[in-house]
Every structure is written in structure tokens, then in C-alpha cells.
């Protein structure tokens, strides 16, 4: 069944196709009308001129010389030729020699503008208030003393116009009928050509929201196959995204179930205890489980924010990454002091401006520093650096902890993935958030070994952006510094 909206869309597409086809056809028809009219006139002119030439030859043959005088004796056959079209037209003529020794016919017939010669001249004029077409020439004639005769023949245009109109009315209706037939066939053909689109739309309408199977490409016309191929590619990517989301939701539910189950178990245990020391221990376990659940929830929310499409891309701002990194590093100094870790910040020379989301980058840097502080033992060192290198702004977080094996460096960016034997609390989402935020900023993140092949070095490369409010000498150069 074809829905009304589909029919309206198809009609609109059909009208557009027919519009682009029929308009040129009608323009060609109009041009054809002009050409047919001109061809009709040319044909009528040729027949008219042929008559004038034959009439001139017949009139010349009627001249005779008797007793030194030129006479014109019209035979019945000549009269029949000259009067063949007397029902419609009148014929006028004038014959004379160059010396004006004789003259027969209408001497007041208009002469052509150009001088006469043996080549016949055909021209239009008006005689006795009627439009006429005329022929004039000087032809040799042995029967007259001078040997040359001036011949001027004129005929009115009634039959000429009738023949021109008959030509047009015999041809144009056929062209008009042909145009109407072709237009109807195009309407029918376009309708048949649009049927695959309507079938595809009906098939998509009948599908459920979970059915992302590809559409058949071979059952549509060749021009639609790239569209179907692109649509199937989109459905495949959408299916992959939905599967990842479903897996993520399942993993998140599983991860949340563990701290919540522990929280419930500790609460039930606390209700049964009477010893204050045991109750205190149970409450501490409950707080630990609640903190873990809250941290996991915050990480899940941040991961959702970091995914593409969750935030308007036009909200990107231009800011100095060095200042943001310094402020974020200072925020983690108390935790570093608590673990007796030397947390330092180093800034290289030059301007470190980028375009992006400062809130997301603050969260990304917080995850990286938090990971470094978690896995670095007491007395260790964590250094945060930012510097501009050529057309990039490079952010580095280096520690001298146990490091990440090279075979595991790609896996740590997966959601809920944790290194075996780490013995650290966490939910396995921190580095996934880092990867998502880097993707949002088209930044390249890599994991390397730290100094002297010890520890871990996270390196993130952003595209440098020249700030509009900074002049040529605005990037104040200063020596790298370190704070702890």
C-alpha cells in the first residue's frame, strides 16, 4: 500500500523530472513553429518565383517583329498560363526594349532598387494598393531589333499566403500531437521509474526500529544503487553503534551491581551487629562502596558527555591550554602531597592556544593525573608538561610508576578494561574518557615509556590555533618551571 506522504513525494519528484523534460520540449516546439513558418514562406516564395519566371519566358515568346515593328500577339495557351490563378491573384507585366522603342503592359510597375541585368531579380512591392511579388530582368531576344528585352512580371500574394498557411496547418498539428504523446509517455515512464523508490519507502515503513538489515541493491535501478549502498553503510555503522551502546549499558549495569550489592550486604550486616567497632568497620565499607558507585556514575556521565553529538560543536572556544593545564595540576597537588608524590608542571616556550571544550579537557587531564597518582608509589614523581612544537600543542603526563606493557597499551583505552595485578580501585573508564575527548578535539593520544624506560608517558597532540587577541610578539617566552 502506498502512503499518502509517499505519493505526494513521488508526485513532487515526478513533476520536477517532467518539468525539466517538457519545458525544453515546448521550447523546441516553439522553435519548430518558427522554422515551419519560415519553411512554408520559403516554399511559397519558390513556387511564386517559379511562376513569375515561367510567365516572363512565356511573355517574351509572344514578341514578334513584322514590317520593322515589334508586336505582341498573345496565344490562347499563353493566356491560359497567365490566368491559371485568376480565381485568387492578378498578374501584371511590362515588356520593353532598352531604347524604349516599344512597351507593352503596365508601364507603372515599380522597378527594383538595384540595376537590372540578365540575372532575374525577385522582390516584394505594392501595386495598386495590393502587396505583390515581382520579377525583373533584361534577357536577350533575337526577334527584336535591339536584341535585349526588359521583362517585369508581378503577381498578387493571395495564393502565396494560402499555400504558406496550408503548409503550417498540415505540419504543426502533427508536431503538437507528437509532443502530447511524448509527454504522456514520459509521465507514464517516470511513474514506472519511481516505483522502486516507493517500494523501498514502503519496505522501510514496515520495518521495526530494531531491523537494520541492508536493503537489496540489485533490485533497484542503477542510479539508485549508490544511494542504497550509502544507506546500507549508514545502517551498518548505526548497528555497530547500537551494539556498542548495548554492550556499554550491560557492562555499566554489571559494574554498578557490584558496589550496590556490597553496599546492601554491609547495610544488612550492620543491622545485625551490636559491637560498635564492627559497626564502624561495616559503615566504612559502606562508604567505600558508595564512593565507588558515585565515582562510577560520574565517569559514566562524563563518558556520555564526551561522545560525539552530546554537545554542540559550535560551543568550542579558543583558550590557552597552558593556563588550563596549570590550574588543573594545582588542583591535584593536595592528593600528591598526601601520597608524598612530587607533582610538577612544566611549560615550554611559545603560545599554546587551541580550540575546544575547556570543561572536557579539564576532565580529561584530571583522569590522566588521577591515574598517574594512583599507580605511582610513594616518593615517586609525576610531571605535567605543555609546549608548542611547530604547528602542534603537545600535552604530556609522565610518571615513574610501574608503567604499562607495550602489548597492553591499545587495550587500556577500552571501556571497563583494567590491567591485571594493578590492585588499584577504579572502574576502567578513565582512559576511555580520555580517548573520547581526544577524538572530539581531533587530537592524537599515544602511550610511551617514561624516562629511562621507566613509568608511563601519555602524549596528546592538539592542533595549534593562532589566537585573535594575541599579536605577533604575544607569546611571552619564559624558562620552563616546575612546581610541587
Buried (B, 14 or more C-beta within 10 A) or exposed (E): EEEEEBEEBBEEBBEEBBEEBBEEBEEEBEEBBEEBBEBBBEBBBEBBBEBBBEBBEBBBEBBEBEEEEBEBEEEEEBEEBBEEBEEBBBBBBBBBBEEEEBBBBEEEBBBBEEEBEEEBBBBEBEBEEBEBBBBBBBBEBEEBEBEBBBBBBBBBBBBBBEBBEEBBEEBBEEBEEEBEEEBEEBBEEBBEBBEBBBBBBBEEEEEEEEEBEEBEBEEBEEEBEEBBEEBBEEBEEEBEEEEEEEEBEEBBEEBBEBBBEBBEBBBEBBEEBEEEEEBEBBBEBBEBBBEBBEBBBEBBEBBEBBBEEEBEEEEBEBBBBBBBBBEBBEEBBEBBEEBEBBBBBBBBEBBBBBBBBBBBBBBBBBBBBBBBBBBBEEEBBBBBBBBBEEEBBBBBBBBBBBBBEEEEBEEBBEBBBBBEEEEEEBBBBBBBBBBBBBBBBEBBBEBBBBEEEBBBBBBBBBBBBEBEEBEEEEBEEEEEEEEB
